[in-house]
Amino acid sequence: MPGPRNIPGTTLFDGAQAIKGYALNKMCYSFNLAANREEFKRDEDAYCARYGLNAEQREAIRRRNVLDLIAAGGNVYYLAKFAGILGLDVQDLGAQQTGMTKEAFKARLVAAGR
């Protein structure tokens, strides 16, 4: 089986990234519960500490930067739960990942037949 593909500008979510992002993804999964979302909003730093996020992950959370969150081990499906707290959806995340506006990203999806 061939090794992982190198796609410039893309962070491959593999086993190493899954291990790296375990705490971040676990925290994001916790946002399935409304009480946890509210607790996060009240004190982000304490909530991040509770899940053991490292400095890179905490900074990415503070900056609301999807690419940094992915580089820190975040999986986009879990990050979508964090994005929901901010009033963002998966198309907002896709737009950030591609450096496009949300409208341009949606138009690109429509043009591709999705």
C-alpha positions in Angstrom: 0.0 0.0 0.0 1.5 3.4 -0.9 2.3 6.0 1.7 0.2 9.0 2.4 -0.2 11.6 -0.4 1.4 14.9 0.1 -1.1 17.6 -0.9 0.4 21.1 -0.6 -1.4 23.2 2.0 -3.3 20.2 3.4 -2.9 18.6 6.8 -3.6 14.9 6.5 -5.7 13.6 9.4 -3.9 10.4 10.1 -3.2 8.4 13.2 -0.5 10.8 14.3 -2.9 13.8 13.9 -5.6 11.8 15.7 -3.3 11.3 18.7 -2.1 14.9 18.6 -5.7 16.2 18.5 -7.3 13.8 20.9 -7.9 16.4 23.7 -9.1 19.1 21.2 -11.5 16.7 19.5 -12.8 15.3 22.8 -13.5 18.9 23.9 -15.3 19.7 20.7 -17.4 16.5 21.0 -18.5 17.7 24.4 -20.3 20.6 22.7 -23.1 18.2 21.8 -24.5 19.2 25.1 -25.9 22.7 25.5 -24.7 22.9 29.1 -21.1 22.4 27.9 -21.5 25.0 25.2 -22.6 27.5 27.8 -19.8 26.5 30.2 -17.3 27.1 27.4 -18.8 30.5 26.7 -18.5 31.5 30.4 -14.8 30.6 30.7 -13.0 29.4 27.6 -9.6 29.1 29.3 -10.9 27.0 32.2 -12.9 24.8 29.8 -9.8 24.2 27.6 -7.7 23.4 30.7 -10.3 20.9 31.8 -9.7 18.9 28.6 -5.9 19.4 28.7 -5.5 21.4 25.5 -1.9 22.3 24.8 -0.7 25.8 24.1 -1.0 25.4 20.3 -4.6 24.2 20.6 -5.5 26.9 23.0 -4.1 29.6 20.8 -6.0 28.2 17.8 -9.2 28.2 19.8 -8.6 31.8 20.9 -7.9 32.9 17.3 -10.9 30.9 15.9 -8.6 29.8 13.1 -9.7 26.6 11.4 -6.5 25.9 9.6 -4.6 26.2 12.9 -7.1 24.0 14.7 -6.6 21.3 12.0 -2.8 21.7 12.2 -3.2 21.2 16.0 -4.9 17.8 15.4 -8.5 18.9 15.0 -10.8 16.9 12.9 -13.2 19.0 10.8 -16.2 17.0 11.9 -15.5 17.7 15.6 -14.5 21.3 14.8 -17.9 21.8 13.3 -19.3 21.5 16.9 -17.0 24.3 18.0 -17.9 26.4 15.0 -21.6 26.0 15.9 -20.9 27.9 19.1 -19.6 30.8 17.0 -22.7 30.7 14.7 -20.6 29.1 11.9 -21.5 26.1 9.7 -19.5 23.7 7.7 -19.5 26.0 4.6 -18.0 28.7 6.8 -15.2 26.2 7.7 -14.7 25.2 4.1 -14.4 28.9 3.1 -11.8 29.4 5.8 -9.9 26.4 4.6 -9.8 27.5 1.0 -9.2 31.2 1.7 -12.5 32.1 0.0 -15.5 34.0 1.1 -18.5 31.9 2.1 -20.4 33.0 -1.0 -17.5 32.1 -3.3 -17.2 28.7 -1.6 -20.9 28.0 -2.0 -20.7 29.0 -5.7 -17.8 26.7 -6.1 -19.8 23.8 -4.6 -22.8 24.5 -6.8 -20.5 24.7 -9.9 -19.1 21.3 -8.9 -22.6 19.8 -8.7 -22.7 19.4 -4.9 
